[in-house]
Amino acid sequence: MDANIVSTDRLTKRYGEHIAVDQVSLSVRRGEVYGFLGPNGAGKTTTLRMLLGLVKPSGGSALVHGMVPGSPDSLRRTGSLVEGPGFFPYLSGLENLRVIAQYRGLGRGEAEEALERVELASRGKDRFRTYSLGMKQRLGVAAALMGRPDLLVLDEPTNGLDPAGMASMRRLIQDLSEDGQTVLLSSHLLAEVQQFCHRVGVVVGGRLAYEGTVSDLRGARMLKVHAEPIEKAVQVLTGTATGEVELTDDEDGRTVLAADADGIDVPTLVRGLVASDIDVHSVSVSERSLEDVFLTMTEAEK
């Protein structure tokens, strides 16, 4: 069995002179949560629609479950929520799910189970038109869950959810991954993505700018030391750090030492500095957030 449940090779979509998706080659591994990131208009939704067979590519190719996107067998094994859910407004949430279950040849119990999983069972008998935006979004995720598909494609699944709803959705996505299901999701909530995605793909201007783990994208943790005399501190830190020691300015304009924090035991370092008669004013370990990296990448493209 192929390790990748989704793969694309130079996938491209043009609308006249405009290139919405430009030779994107990505891979989503089985059982992982893959975050598909990018600013508005970067080509995320168009890419997801091509993977579902809703949009025909202008060039390149894609495979979903080893099959052409949009084929009956591929769709049967894929649940999706793209560009907002569409339901009958005069039916209840439960009735809407039962209609979908019947269309897919699923048992009636699938609808109730899906409502439970998205914590909407208490409102299942209310008409869809009375639902808030967050409730409509959760019902859309419930519809995607029915039949236990191997792959879930979710476009902004936390859209409209309050903080409690986002936490609940995060737990659900983590549970799905632990159960062996694969989740491919787009999101603009980078703090959320940072918490539960195994790997991410960042698309900027239609092109894939990065694909890999969140930790690799964020880079190494940095140790910063403000100590005097700085020349002696450089010698002590150089003997401890595995990489180069640099001089830089901190947020207050003070000259500090900076080095890769990996492999450095901070308490041992501080004791060594003090033993060398060095005044230690501050020691901190920091790492860039996913949002910081994302903003840097997107600003570079402007």
N, C-alpha and C positions, 0 to 999 in steps of 0.2 A: 504494500500500500504506500502511495506517495505521501511523504511527510507533510507536503503542502496541500491544504484544502482549497486554497485560492492562489493562483499565480497569473501574472500578466507579463507580456513581453512587448515592450515599446507600444503600449496601448495608447491610441491617439483618437481624439474627437475634434473635428473642425465644424464650425458653423460659418460658412462662407469664408471670409478672410480671417475670422477669429479662431484661434486655437484654444479650446477650452481645456483639453487634456493633451499634454505634449510628451509622447513616448515614455509613458510611465511603466516601469518594470518593478513589480512588488511581489512579495510572497507572504501568505498568511499560513502559519503552521497549525496543524491539528491540535485542538485543546487549549490554544492560547487566547488571550484577550489582546487584540491588535487595535491600537488607537490610530485613526487616520486624521491627521491634523492639518490645518491650513487656514489662512484668513478667508473671509467671505469672497466668493468669486474665484477661488484658487483652483476649482475643478473637483472638489471632493464628491459632491452629490452626483455630478455627471459620471464620475468613475464608478460610484456605487450602482448607479442606474445601468451602466454597461455590464456590470457583473451580474445583474439580475435579468439581463436580456431586454430591458425597457428602452435602451438606446443602442443603436447600431454603431459600432466603432468605425472611424474613418480609416484607421490603419492599426497595425499590430494585432495582437491576439490575447485571449484570456481563457483560462480553464477554471471551472468551479466544480469540485468533486471529480476532477479529471474529465469533465464534459464541457461542451459548448454552453456558455451562459444562456439562460432562457429555455433550455431544453426541458421537457417534462420531468425527467428523472432528476435533473439538477434542481429544479424548482421544488420538487417534492421533498427534497432533503434540506431546503433552505427556508428559514423564516425571516421576514424582513419588515422594517418600518422605515420608509423613506419619504421625506417631505410631508410628514404629518399623516395621521390616520384618517381614513374615510369610512364612515359608518352611516347607517340609517338613523336620522335624528329622532324619529318617532318610536323607535324600538329601544328597549332597555339595553344596558351594557351586556347583560347575560344573553338576551335574545339575539343581539348582534353576533356574539361569539358562537351561538348555536347555529345561526345561519351559515357562518363561515365553516364551522365544523362539519355540517351536513354537506356543504359543497365539496369539502376535501375528503369526505368519506370517513370522518372520525366519529368516535362515540360521543354521546351527549355529555358524558362525564368530563370530557376534555375542557369544555367551557368553564365549568365550575372550578376545576383544578387550576386553570390559567388565571382566573380571577383571584384565587387564593394566593397564588405566587406573586402577584403584583399588589397584594394587600388592598383589593378593591371589592372583596366579597360583600361587604356591608352595604355597598351602593350598587350592587349588581342588578337590582330590580328597578333602579331609577332610569328614566329615559336619557338617552345619550345627549340630547340637546340641553339638559340641565347640568351637564358635567362642566367643571372648570377645565382650563387648558391643561393643567397637570394631570387631571383625571383622564382626559381624552388621550393624553400621551401614554399613560399607564395601560389604558385599554388597548392601544395600538401595540404595545409590547406584549400584552397578554395574547393578542391574536397571533403575533409572530411566534410565540412559545408553543402554541398548540401542535400536537403531533410529535413533540420532542425532536425538532430538526437538528441535524448535525452541525449546521452553521446558522448563526443569527447575524443578519446585516442590519445595523441600527444607525439611523441618521439622527444625531442629536437626541438620544433617548432621555436626557434629563431636561429637555426644553420645557419650561413652564412649571417645573417642580420646585417646591420650597425646600429649605435645607434638610428637613426630615425626609422628604420624598427623595431627594438626591442620595441621602445616606442609604435609604431603603433600596434604591435602584443599584447603588454600588454593591450592596450585599448580594442582591439577586445576580448580578453579573459575575461576581466572584463565585457564587454557588454554582452557576451554570458551567463555569470553567472547571471547577473541581469535579463536576459530574461528567466531564469529558466533552462538553459541547464547546464549539469554537465561536467566539464573538468578534466580529469586525464592526467597529463603531467609529463614527465621526463625532467630534465634540469640540466646542470652543472653551470648555471649562478645564483648563490645563491642570489646575490643582487636583481635580478629580482624576483625570487621566494618569497623573503622576502616581496616584495611590494604587491603581489596580491593573494597569496595562503591562503586559510582559514586554511587548515591543511596540514601536510606533513607526509610522511613516509620515513624513512632513512634506506636503506638497505646496509649492510656492509658484505662482504664475503658471500653473498647469504642469509643472515639472516636479519630479520627486527629488527633493533636496537632501533627504536623509531617510535611511531605514535602519533600524537597529534597536537595541535596548534603551530604556529611559536613562539608566545609569551611565551608559557610554555617551549618550547625547549630552547629558548634564556635565560630564567631565569629572576630573579628579576633585576631591575635597582639598581645600587650601588651608594651610596653617599660617597664621599671621602672628608675629611676635613684635611687640614694642618694648625694646630693652636698651639700656645704656650701660657702658659705652658700646655703641653699635658694632665697632670693629671686632671686639672680643666676642660679642653675641654671634656674629657671622661665623667665627671659628668653631664655637660650640655647636651651633645648628648644622653647620656643614659636616661635622663629624657624626651627626645623628641621621640627617635626611638621606634618602636614597637618590633623590634628584638634585637639581640645581637649587641654590638659595639666591633669591633675588631681592633687591631693594625696591620698594614701591611706596606709594603714599596711601594712607587710609582715608576714611571719609572726613576726618578732621584735619587732613593735610599733614599729618605727622609721618615721618619716614619709619617704615616698619620692614621687618624681614618676612618674606613669603616663600613657602615651599610646599611641595606635595605632602599632604598629611598622612598618606598611607604609609604604614610601617613605623610611624613615630609614636612612641609612648610619651604622651604629654607630661604626666607627673615626673617621669624620669628626666625629661628635658628641662623642666623647671628647676628640679633639684640641681642639675648640672650647671645651669646658668647661675643660680644663687651661690653654689660652691665656688664658682669662678669669679665671685665678687662682682656680679653683674646685677644691676637694678632691673627687675622685671615689672613693667607697668601694666601690661596686658598680654594675654594669650588667647587666641580665638581660632576656632575651626569653622569654616564656612563652605557651603557648596551652592552652586547656582541652581535656582529653581527651573523647572521645565518652562515656566512662563518667561523667565529671563532669557533663556536660550532661544525660545521661539521668537521673541520680539527682536532679538539680535539678527536672527536669520531672515525674518520678513523685512526688517528695516534695510538690510543690505541689498534687497531686491528692488527697492524703490528708486 
